[in-house]
Protein backbone atom coordinates (compact mmCIF):
# COMPACT_ATOMS: atom_id res chain seq x y z
CA UNK A 1 0.00 0.00 0.00
CA UNK A 2 1.32 3.44 -0.91
CA UNK A 3 1.10 5.78 2.09
CA UNK A 4 -0.33 9.25 1.60
CA UNK A 5 2.07 12.05 2.50
CA UNK A 6 2.06 15.81 2.36
CA UNK A 7 4.28 17.13 -0.45
CA UNK A 8 6.88 18.30 2.09
CA UNK A 9 6.96 14.93 3.88
CA UNK A 10 7.11 12.99 0.62
CA UNK A 11 10.07 15.04 -0.60
CA UNK A 12 11.88 14.69 2.74
CA UNK A 13 11.62 10.89 2.48
CA UNK A 14 12.44 10.63 -1.24
CA UNK A 15 15.68 9.91 -3.03
CA UNK A 16 14.04 10.78 -6.37
CA UNK A 17 11.53 13.61 -6.80
CA UNK A 18 9.74 13.92 -10.13
CA UNK A 19 8.12 17.27 -10.90
CA UNK A 20 4.99 16.21 -12.79
CA UNK A 21 2.88 19.28 -12.13
CA UNK A 22 2.18 21.88 -14.85
CA UNK A 23 5.14 24.09 -15.78
CA UNK A 24 3.43 27.21 -14.45
CA UNK A 25 2.94 25.60 -11.00
CA UNK A 26 6.45 24.17 -10.68
CA UNK A 27 8.28 27.24 -9.34
CA UNK A 28 5.89 27.60 -6.40
CA UNK A 29 5.80 23.85 -5.70
CA UNK A 30 9.59 23.80 -5.79
CA UNK A 31 9.96 26.88 -3.58
CA UNK A 32 7.33 25.89 -0.99
CA UNK A 33 7.72 22.11 -0.67
CA UNK A 34 10.63 20.70 -2.62
CA UNK A 35 13.60 23.01 -1.98
CA UNK A 36 13.28 23.10 1.84
CA UNK A 37 12.94 19.30 2.06
CA UNK A 38 15.17 17.91 -0.70
CA UNK A 39 18.15 16.14 0.85
CA UNK A 40 21.73 16.18 -0.38
CA UNK A 41 22.35 13.60 -3.11
CA UNK A 42 18.68 13.33 -4.09
CA UNK A 43 17.62 13.49 -7.72
CA UNK A 44 15.16 16.01 -9.14
CA UNK A 45 13.58 14.90 -12.43
CA UNK A 46 11.43 16.83 -14.87
CA UNK A 47 9.32 15.84 -17.88
CA UNK A 48 9.98 19.20 -19.53
CA UNK A 49 12.98 21.48 -19.29
CA UNK A 50 11.27 24.89 -19.37
CA UNK A 51 11.75 25.94 -15.73
CA UNK A 52 15.35 24.77 -15.55
CA UNK A 53 16.32 26.23 -18.93
CA UNK A 54 14.83 29.65 -18.20
CA UNK A 55 15.91 29.85 -14.55
CA UNK A 56 12.51 29.74 -12.85
CA UNK A 57 13.92 26.88 -10.76
CA UNK A 58 17.57 26.79 -9.68
CA UNK A 59 18.28 23.63 -7.68
CA UNK A 60 21.11 23.48 -5.15
CA UNK A 61 24.44 22.16 -6.40
CA UNK A 62 24.26 19.03 -4.20
CA UNK A 63 21.37 17.35 -6.07
CA UNK A 64 21.13 15.65 -9.45
CA UNK A 65 18.84 17.36 -11.97
CA UNK A 66 17.65 15.62 -15.12
CA UNK A 67 14.81 15.37 -17.62
CA UNK A 68 12.97 12.48 -19.23
CA UNK A 69 10.65 13.83 -21.92
CA UNK A 70 8.45 11.60 -24.07
CA UNK A 71 8.33 12.71 -27.70
CA UNK A 72 4.54 12.66 -27.91
CA UNK A 73 1.65 14.43 -26.20
CA UNK A 74 0.38 12.85 -22.98
CA UNK A 75 -2.75 11.48 -24.62
CA UNK A 76 -0.68 9.64 -27.24
CA UNK A 77 1.73 8.29 -24.62
CA UNK A 78 -1.27 6.82 -22.77
CA UNK A 79 -2.80 5.37 -25.96
CA UNK A 80 0.46 3.66 -26.86
CA UNK A 81 0.84 2.33 -23.32
CA UNK A 82 -2.63 0.78 -23.49
CA UNK A 83 -1.67 -0.83 -26.81
CA UNK A 84 1.41 -2.34 -25.18
CA UNK A 85 3.78 -0.01 -27.02
CA UNK A 86 5.76 3.09 -26.17
CA UNK A 87 7.11 6.30 -27.59
CA UNK A 88 10.69 7.55 -27.90
CA UNK A 89 11.90 9.89 -25.20
CA UNK A 90 14.69 12.38 -24.72
CA UNK A 91 16.87 12.47 -21.62
CA UNK A 92 19.10 15.26 -20.43
CA UNK A 93 21.30 15.64 -17.37
CA UNK A 94 21.47 19.24 -16.23
CA UNK A 95 23.42 18.65 -13.03
CA UNK A 96 25.34 15.54 -11.95
CA UNK A 97 26.10 16.03 -8.26
CA UNK A 98 26.41 12.32 -7.44
CA UNK A 99 28.13 11.04 -10.56
CA UNK A 100 25.12 8.77 -11.08
CA UNK A 101 22.60 11.14 -12.67
CA UNK A 102 22.67 9.61 -16.17
CA UNK A 103 22.34 6.03 -14.89
CA UNK A 104 19.47 7.00 -12.59
CA UNK A 105 17.73 8.94 -15.38
CA UNK A 106 18.01 5.99 -17.76
CA UNK A 107 16.62 3.66 -15.11
CA UNK A 108 13.63 5.96 -14.62
TORKOL-4160 file (C-alpha; in steps of 0.2 Angstrom, whole numbers, padded with zeros to 4 digits, m for minus):
108
<pt num="1" X="0000" Y="0000" Z="0000"/>
<pt num="2" X="0007" Y="0017" Z="m0005"/>
<pt num="3" X="0006" Y="0029" Z="0010"/>
<pt num="4" X="m0002" Y="0046" Z="0008"/>
<pt num="5" X="0010" Y="0060" Z="0013"/>
<pt num="6" X="0010" Y="0079" Z="0012"/>
<pt num="7" X="0021" Y="0086" Z="m0002"/>
<pt num="8" X="0034" Y="0091" Z="0010"/>
<pt num="9" X="0035" Y="0075" Z="0019"/>
<pt num="10" X="0036" Y="0065" Z="0003"/>
<pt num="11" X="0050" Y="0075" Z="m0003"/>
<pt num="12" X="0059" Y="0073" Z="0014"/>
<pt num="13" X="0058" Y="0054" Z="0012"/>
<pt num="14" X="0062" Y="0053" Z="m0006"/>
<pt num="15" X="0078" Y="0050" Z="m0015"/>
<pt num="16" X="0070" Y="0054" Z="m0032"/>
<pt num="17" X="0058" Y="0068" Z="m0034"/>
<pt num="18" X="0049" Y="0070" Z="m0051"/>
<pt num="19" X="0041" Y="0086" Z="m0055"/>
<pt num="20" X="0025" Y="0081" Z="m0064"/>
<pt num="21" X="0014" Y="0096" Z="m0061"/>
<pt num="22" X="0011" Y="0109" Z="m0074"/>
<pt num="23" X="0026" Y="0120" Z="m0079"/>
<pt num="24" X="0017" Y="0136" Z="m0072"/>
<pt num="25" X="0015" Y="0128" Z="m0055"/>
<pt num="26" X="0032" Y="0121" Z="m0053"/>
<pt num="27" X="0041" Y="0136" Z="m0047"/>
<pt num="28" X="0029" Y="0138" Z="m0032"/>
<pt num="29" X="0029" Y="0119" Z="m0028"/>
<pt num="30" X="0048" Y="0119" Z="m0029"/>
<pt num="31" X="0050" Y="0134" Z="m0018"/>
<pt num="32" X="0037" Y="0129" Z="m0005"/>
<pt num="33" X="0039" Y="0111" Z="m0003"/>
<pt num="34" X="0053" Y="0103" Z="m0013"/>
<pt num="35" X="0068" Y="0115" Z="m0010"/>
<pt num="36" X="0066" Y="0115" Z="0009"/>
<pt num="37" X="0065" Y="0096" Z="0010"/>
<pt num="38" X="0076" Y="0090" Z="m0004"/>
<pt num="39" X="0091" Y="0081" Z="0004"/>
<pt num="40" X="0109" Y="0081" Z="m0002"/>
<pt num="41" X="0112" Y="0068" Z="m0016"/>
<pt num="42" X="0093" Y="0067" Z="m0020"/>
<pt num="43" X="0088" Y="0067" Z="m0039"/>
<pt num="44" X="0076" Y="0080" Z="m0046"/>
<pt num="45" X="0068" Y="0074" Z="m0062"/>
<pt num="46" X="0057" Y="0084" Z="m0074"/>
<pt num="47" X="0047" Y="0079" Z="m0089"/>
<pt num="48" X="0050" Y="0096" Z="m0098"/>
<pt num="49" X="0065" Y="0107" Z="m0096"/>
<pt num="50" X="0056" Y="0124" Z="m0097"/>
<pt num="51" X="0059" Y="0130" Z="m0079"/>
<pt num="52" X="0077" Y="0124" Z="m0078"/>
<pt num="53" X="0082" Y="0131" Z="m0095"/>
<pt num="54" X="0074" Y="0148" Z="m0091"/>
<pt num="55" X="0080" Y="0149" Z="m0073"/>
<pt num="56" X="0063" Y="0149" Z="m0064"/>
<pt num="57" X="0070" Y="0134" Z="m0054"/>
<pt num="58" X="0088" Y="0134" Z="m0048"/>
<pt num="59" X="0091" Y="0118" Z="m0038"/>
<pt num="60" X="0106" Y="0117" Z="m0026"/>
<pt num="61" X="0122" Y="0111" Z="m0032"/>
<pt num="62" X="0121" Y="0095" Z="m0021"/>
<pt num="63" X="0107" Y="0087" Z="m0030"/>
<pt num="64" X="0106" Y="0078" Z="m0047"/>
<pt num="65" X="0094" Y="0087" Z="m0060"/>
<pt num="66" X="0088" Y="0078" Z="m0076"/>
<pt num="67" X="0074" Y="0077" Z="m0088"/>
<pt num="68" X="0065" Y="0062" Z="m0096"/>
<pt num="69" X="0053" Y="0069" Z="m0110"/>
<pt num="70" X="0042" Y="0058" Z="m0120"/>
<pt num="71" X="0042" Y="0064" Z="m0138"/>
<pt num="72" X="0023" Y="0063" Z="m0140"/>
<pt num="73" X="0008" Y="0072" Z="m0131"/>
<pt num="74" X="0002" Y="0064" Z="m0115"/>
<pt num="75" X="m0014" Y="0057" Z="m0123"/>
<pt num="76" X="m0003" Y="0048" Z="m0136"/>
<pt num="77" X="0009" Y="0041" Z="m0123"/>
<pt num="78" X="m0006" Y="0034" Z="m0114"/>
<pt num="79" X="m0014" Y="0027" Z="m0130"/>
<pt num="80" X="0002" Y="0018" Z="m0134"/>
<pt num="81" X="0004" Y="0012" Z="m0117"/>
<pt num="82" X="m0013" Y="0004" Z="m0117"/>
<pt num="83" X="m0008" Y="m0004" Z="m0134"/>
<pt num="84" X="0007" Y="m0012" Z="m0126"/>
<pt num="85" X="0019" Y="0000" Z="m0135"/>
<pt num="86" X="0029" Y="0015" Z="m0131"/>
<pt num="87" X="0036" Y="0031" Z="m0138"/>
<pt num="88" X="0053" Y="0038" Z="m0140"/>
<pt num="89" X="0059" Y="0049" Z="m0126"/>
<pt num="90" X="0073" Y="0062" Z="m0124"/>
<pt num="91" X="0084" Y="0062" Z="m0108"/>
<pt num="92" X="0096" Y="0076" Z="m0102"/>
<pt num="93" X="0106" Y="0078" Z="m0087"/>
<pt num="94" X="0107" Y="0096" Z="m0081"/>
<pt num="95" X="0117" Y="0093" Z="m0065"/>
<pt num="96" X="0127" Y="0078" Z="m0060"/>
<pt num="97" X="0131" Y="0080" Z="m0041"/>
<pt num="98" X="0132" Y="0062" Z="m0037"/>
<pt num="99" X="0141" Y="0055" Z="m0053"/>
<pt num="100" X="0126" Y="0044" Z="m0055"/>
<pt num="101" X="0113" Y="0056" Z="m0063"/>
<pt num="102" X="0113" Y="0048" Z="m0081"/>
<pt num="103" X="0112" Y="0030" Z="m0074"/>
<pt num="104" X="0097" Y="0035" Z="m0063"/>
<pt num="105" X="0089" Y="0045" Z="m0077"/>
<pt num="106" X="0090" Y="0030" Z="m0089"/>
<pt num="107" X="0083" Y="0018" Z="m0076"/>
<pt num="108" X="0068" Y="0030" Z="m0073"/>
